[in-house]
Amino acid sequence: MTSRQTPKKRDEGEGIESFAPALRRYFSKRAPAADVEDFVQEVFVRMQSRRSEIGIENLQGYLFTVAANVLKGARSSPHILPSNGEDSGEYSDGLTPERIVIARFDAARLVEAIENLSPRTREIFVAHRFEDMTYGAIASLYGISVSAVEKHIMAALRSLSATIGRGE
């Protein structure tokens, strides 16, 4: 065997985490800073759920197509990200007794789903999502790599998505 080897074709599931910085840059130019990490994780969750369904020839192109769809979905939902910077002038809080009951039910299901995560994944997820800790801070706290933190967050999001019926 020579010292020069041909590179292996990249598997669609291999190393998608390596695109995280590029995805963060993509979203940071198009969305509020507070939503960037959530959008990046949503891309990873969608990629994970579709990995076995399709063969991806252009992983980077597909990732950014998914990212564009995540952003498009966020813009179409008025509670996540407005589609433009202007206020429509109309006020509608949309809170009806029915919506309140549904929201409480959904919140209870979400709490139950979080409680059903493995202890380590739950601790990492809560630290990031509810205590606003960065991946780096969590990695230092638990003595693990940032990549391991990302994997715990992805696992939590997949589990929560499946539990609350949001899976796509």
C-alpha positions as CSV (number, residue, x, y, z in Angstrom):
1,M,0.0,0.0,0.0
2,T,1.4,3.4,-0.9
3,S,1.5,6.4,1.4
4,R,-1.0,8.1,-0.8
5,Q,-4.5,6.7,-0.4
6,T,-7.7,7.8,-2.0
7,P,-10.1,9.5,0.3
8,K,-13.2,7.6,1.4
9,K,-16.6,8.9,0.3
10,R,-18.2,10.7,3.2
11,D,-21.2,8.9,4.7
12,E,-24.2,11.2,5.1
13,G,-24.3,10.7,8.9
14,E,-20.6,11.1,9.4
15,G,-19.4,14.3,10.8
16,I,-22.5,16.5,10.3
17,E,-21.5,18.1,13.6
18,S,-18.6,19.6,11.7
19,F,-21.0,21.8,9.9
20,A,-22.2,23.4,13.1
21,P,-20.0,26.5,12.8
22,A,-21.1,27.1,9.2
23,L,-24.8,26.7,10.2
24,R,-24.3,29.1,13.1
25,R,-22.9,31.7,10.7
26,Y,-25.8,31.1,8.3
27,F,-28.4,31.5,11.0
28,S,-26.7,34.4,12.8
29,K,-27.0,36.5,9.6
30,R,-30.7,35.7,9.2
31,A,-32.2,35.2,12.7
32,P,-32.0,36.6,16.2
33,A,-28.9,35.5,18.1
34,A,-31.1,33.9,20.7
35,D,-32.5,31.4,18.1
36,V,-29.3,30.4,16.4
37,E,-28.5,27.4,18.5
38,D,-32.1,26.2,18.5
39,F,-32.1,26.4,14.7
40,V,-28.8,24.5,14.4
41,Q,-30.1,21.7,16.6
42,E,-33.3,21.6,14.6
43,V,-31.2,21.0,11.5
44,F,-29.3,18.2,13.2
45,V,-32.6,16.6,14.5
46,R,-34.1,16.7,11.0
47,M,-30.9,15.3,9.5
48,Q,-30.8,12.5,12.1
49,S,-34.4,11.5,11.4
50,R,-33.9,11.4,7.7
51,R,-30.4,9.8,7.6
52,S,-31.6,6.2,7.0
53,E,-34.4,7.3,4.6
54,I,-32.4,8.8,1.9
55,G,-29.0,8.7,0.3
56,I,-27.4,12.1,0.2
57,E,-24.9,12.8,-2.5
58,N,-24.2,16.5,-1.6
59,L,-24.3,16.6,2.2
60,Q,-23.4,20.3,2.5
61,G,-26.0,21.3,0.0
62,Y,-28.7,19.2,1.6
63,L,-27.8,20.5,5.1
64,F,-28.2,24.1,4.0
65,T,-31.5,23.3,2.2
66,V,-32.8,21.9,5.5
67,A,-31.4,25.0,7.3
68,A,-33.3,27.2,4.8
69,N,-36.5,25.2,5.5
70,V,-36.0,25.6,9.3
71,L,-35.7,29.3,8.9
72,K,-38.7,29.5,6.5
73,G,-40.8,27.5,9.0
74,A,-39.7,29.9,11.8
75,R,-40.7,32.9,9.7
76,S,-44.1,31.5,8.9
77,S,-44.8,31.1,12.6
78,P,-45.5,34.5,14.1
79,H,-44.5,33.4,17.6
80,I,-41.0,32.4,16.6
81,L,-39.7,35.0,14.2
82,P,-41.5,37.8,12.4
83,S,-41.2,37.7,8.6
84,N,-40.4,41.4,8.5
85,G,-39.3,44.0,11.0
86,E,-42.5,45.9,10.9
87,D,-45.4,45.7,13.2
88,S,-48.7,45.1,11.4
89,G,-50.5,47.5,13.6
90,E,-53.0,44.9,14.6
91,Y,-53.1,43.6,18.1
92,S,-54.3,40.1,18.8
93,D,-53.0,38.1,21.7
94,G,-54.7,35.0,20.5
95,L,-55.2,33.7,24.0
96,T,-58.4,31.8,24.3
97,P,-59.4,29.4,27.0
98,E,-59.0,26.6,24.5
99,R,-55.4,27.7,23.6
100,I,-54.5,28.0,27.3
101,V,-55.7,24.5,28.1
102,I,-53.9,23.1,25.1
103,A,-50.7,24.9,26.1
104,R,-50.9,23.6,29.6
105,F,-51.4,20.0,28.3
106,D,-48.5,20.4,25.9
107,A,-46.3,21.8,28.7
108,A,-47.2,18.9,31.0
109,R,-46.3,16.4,28.1
110,L,-43.0,18.3,27.6
111,V,-42.1,18.1,31.3
112,E,-42.9,14.4,31.4
113,A,-40.8,13.9,28.3
114,I,-37.8,15.7,29.8
115,E,-38.2,13.7,33.0
116,N,-38.0,10.5,30.9
117,L,-34.6,11.4,29.4
118,S,-31.5,9.6,30.8
119,P,-30.2,11.5,33.8
120,R,-27.0,12.8,32.1
121,T,-28.8,13.8,28.9
122,R,-31.6,15.5,31.0
123,E,-29.0,17.4,33.1
124,I,-27.2,18.6,29.9
125,F,-30.4,19.6,28.1
126,V,-31.7,21.5,31.1
127,A,-28.4,23.3,31.6
128,H,-28.4,24.4,28.0
129,R,-32.1,25.2,27.4
130,F,-33.2,26.4,30.8
131,E,-30.0,27.7,32.5
132,D,-28.6,29.3,29.3
133,M,-25.3,27.5,29.6
134,T,-23.1,27.3,26.5
135,Y,-21.9,24.0,25.1
136,G,-18.4,24.9,26.2
137,A,-19.4,25.6,29.8
138,I,-21.4,22.4,30.0
139,A,-18.5,20.4,28.6
140,S,-16.2,21.9,31.3
141,L,-18.7,21.3,34.0
142,Y,-19.2,17.6,33.1
143,G,-15.6,16.9,31.9
144,I,-16.7,15.9,28.4
145,S,-16.1,17.3,24.9
146,V,-18.3,19.9,23.3
147,S,-19.1,17.2,20.7
148,A,-20.4,15.0,23.4
149,V,-22.6,17.9,24.7
150,E,-23.9,18.3,21.1
151,K,-24.7,14.6,20.9
152,H,-26.6,14.7,24.3
153,I,-28.6,17.8,23.1
154,M,-29.4,16.1,19.8
155,A,-30.5,12.9,21.6
156,A,-32.7,14.9,23.9
157,L,-34.3,16.8,21.0
158,R,-34.9,13.6,19.1
159,S,-36.5,12.0,22.1
160,L,-38.6,15.1,23.0
161,S,-39.7,15.4,19.4
162,A,-40.8,11.8,19.2
163,T,-42.6,12.0,22.6
164,I,-44.6,15.1,21.9
165,G,-45.5,14.0,18.4
166,R,-43.6,16.8,16.6
167,G,-41.4,14.4,14.6
168,E,-41.4,15.1,10.9
